[in-house]
C-alpha cells in the first residue's frame, strides 16, 4: 500500500469500506447488544445502502481509470506529448469502459440480491424461533426451599431504598438485615439482560428510577431470551442485600 497512487486509493478504498460495512451490518444483526455501544448511524436503516453505493463508486472509478487520459490524471503521471506529432491514443474505448462498468455493476447487484435473500431467510428463522420460545411450556417450578414456603416481605422496592438515602453501603445492608431471605415482587423496565441470565431492571418513574439486580437460574434463559431492553417486566426474587446503590435479588422468577 505504500506504493499506491492517488488513483489506487480512490479505486480500492471504496471496495474495502463496502466490505467492512457489510461486516458491520451482519455483526449488528448477530450481536444486538453491540448496538448500545455503537453510534446510532450504524443502526439506521440508511446504513444498508452505504456498502452498495461504495461498491458502485469503486467499480465506476476502476472502469474510468482504463481510459488513458483519466488514468494518467488519477495516477499522477504526466501525459507524454511528442512535439510535432499527434498523441497516440491508448487504453479502452468509451463503449468498452461502459460495458465493463455495466458488467461490474451487474455482478455487484447480484451479490447484493443474494445477501438480501439470505437476510430474509435468517429473519424468517428468527421469527420462527421467537414464536417457538413464546409458545414453549413454562419451566418446571423450582423445588421448595428446605426452610419452608416463600415468605414475602411487606415492603416495596421503594420502601427498602428509603432508609438508605445518604448512607453507606454497609449501613444500607444492616438496615435491611431483617428482610434478607424474604421474597419481594417488583415491576419495572428492563435495562439489560446478560448472557448468563442475570438482569438489571429499573423500578419507578424517572427521575426516581431505582435499580434492581436479579439473578435467574439457567432454566429461565429460554423465557428471558424473548424480552427486549426497555420492555416492561414483572419479577419476584429473594432479597440478598445491597451492592453499592443496587438492590440484589436471587432465585428470581418471572411473574405472569
N, C-alpha and C positions, 0 to 999 in steps of 0.2 A: 504493500500500500504506500510505502514511502516514495515509490516511483510513479504513482498515479498523477495524471494530469488533471486539469480542471474538468475536461470532458469526461474522464473516467469517474470522477466524484459525482458529477451531475447525472451520469448514466446509471451507476450501480448503487448509489446510496438509496434512491427510492425503492429499489428491489429489496435491499436489506431491511429498510424501515417497514416495508409492507409485510415481509415475513415475520418481523418482530411484532407488528400489530396483530397479525393473525394469532400468534402465540399468546399474546396478552389477552386477546378476546377469549380464546379457549380456556386459558388459565382462570379467568374470572368466572367462566361457567362451571368449571370443575371445582373451584375453591371459592364459594361465595363469601366466605369470611374475609377474604382479601379485600373486598370492596370497601371495608371500613377503613383500611389503611391507604387506599389509593385515591388520587384526585377524582372528583366526580366526572371529569371528562371521559375517563375510561369506561364508566358505566353508562354513559349517554348512548342512546340508540344511534346517534350520528356517527359514533366511532366505528360502526360496522362498515361504513362506506370508505373510511380513510385508506385501508390497505388496497382496495381496488383502485382508488384514484392514484395512489403512489405507484402501483404496478403499471398503470396506463402511462403515467408520466415517464417512467423508466423505459418502457417499450418505445414510446414516441421519440425519446432522446436517442436511444440506440439506433433507431432507423434513420433519424435525421443525420447522425454522425457518418452514415455511409456516403452521404454526399460530400464530394471532395472539398468544396469551399467551406461548408459548415464544419466538417471535420477539422480542417486547418484552424478555424477560429476557435473551436472548443478546445483543441489540444494545445493552443498557444503556439502553433507553428506558423512561420511566415510563408506566404504563398510565393512560389518562385515564378517570376515573370522574366522571360528572356527578352531583352530589348530587341525590337525589330521583328519579333516573331509572335504569333498568336499563342496564348496559353493553351496547353494541351488539357483537354477535359478528361478527368479520370473519375472512377467511382461508379455508383449505380445511377440509373436514370430515375426521374421523378416517379414514373409508373412502378418501377421495381421497389423503390422505397415505400410507396403506398401499399404495395402488395405485402411487403414484409411487415409493415405496421399492422395491416389488417389481419395477417396470419398470427402475429404475436398477440394482438388484442383478442382474437377468437380463442386462442389457447388459454389465455388468462381467464376469459369469461367461462370457458368450460370448467376450469379448476374451481372458480367461484361457485358455479352451479352445483358441482359435486360437494363442495363444502356446505352449501346451503341444504342440500338433500340430507347429508349426514347429520347436520344440526337438527333438522326436522325430525329425523328418526330418533335422535337422542332425546329431544324434547318429549316425544310421544312415550318413550320408555320411562322417562322421569315421571310423567303424569300417571302412567300405569302403576309405577312403584308407589307413588303417593297415595293413589286410590287404594292399593292393596294394604298399605300401612294403616290408613284410616279405618278400613273395614276389618283389620285384624282383631281377634279377640283380645280382651284385656289380659295383662299378665296375671298369673295366679297371685292371690293375696299373700303377703309375707307371713311367715309363721308368727304366732302370737309371742310377745316377749315373755321371758321367764318370770318377770315380776308381775305379770297380770295384764289386763287390758290397758288400752291407751288412756292416759289421764290428761285431759285438756286444761290448759290454763284459762283463767277468766280474763286475762289481759289481752290487749291487741298489740300489734307491732308498734303503733304509735305510743301506747302507754308504757311499753318496755323501753322505748328510746327516751321518753320524757325525763327520767331521773338522771340521764347521762349528759345532759347539757352542761358544757364547760367542765366536764370531769375527765379523768384519765381512763385509759382502757382498763387498768386494774380496778379502779373504783367502780366502773360500769359492770365489770364481771362480778364483783362482790355484791352489788346491788340487786342483781337478778339471780343470785345463787339459789334462792328458794324456788325459782321457776325452771331451773335446769332439769332436764329429763322429762319435763311435761311437753305435751304437744300443743301446737298452735296452728290455726288456719290463717291464710293470707291470700289476698288477691292483688294483682299488680300487673305491670308490663315487663316483658322480657327485655333485659339489657344485653345478655349474651348467654349462649349455651356452649359449653366447651365439649370437645370430642369425648372426654371422659364421662360425660353425663352430668357434670356439675353446672349449675345455673345461677346467674345473678339476676334478680328482678328488683324493680323499684315499686314501693308501696306508697300510695298517696299521690297528690297532685303537685305539680311544680308550683312554686319553688321549694316545697316542703316534702320532696320525694325522699324516702328512706330506703337504703339498700339492704337486701336480704340475700344471703348466700345459701343455696340449697344443694345438698349432696344427695343425688339419686343413686340407687343401686343399678347395676348393669342391666337388669331386666326391664328397666324403663326406657332404654335407649330408643327402641323402635317407636314408642309413643312420642318421645321428645323430638324425634327427627322431623316431624311434620310441622313443628312450630317455627315461626319466624321472629326476628327481632322486632320489638315494639308491639308484639301481639299480646293481648290480654290473656291471663292465665290464673287459675286458682290452684293452690297447693296446700298441703299440710305437712308438717315435719316436727321433729323433736328438737327442742331448744338445747343448743350446745354451749353457747356463750357468745362473747364478743371478740372480734379480731379487728383492732383499730376502731373504725366507726361503723362496722358492718355486723349485723346480727347473723349468726351461723345456725342453720338447721340441718340436722342429719336425718337419715332414713326417710327422705322426702317422698311424697306421693302426689299424684295428680288427683284433684277433686272434681268430680263430674259437675 
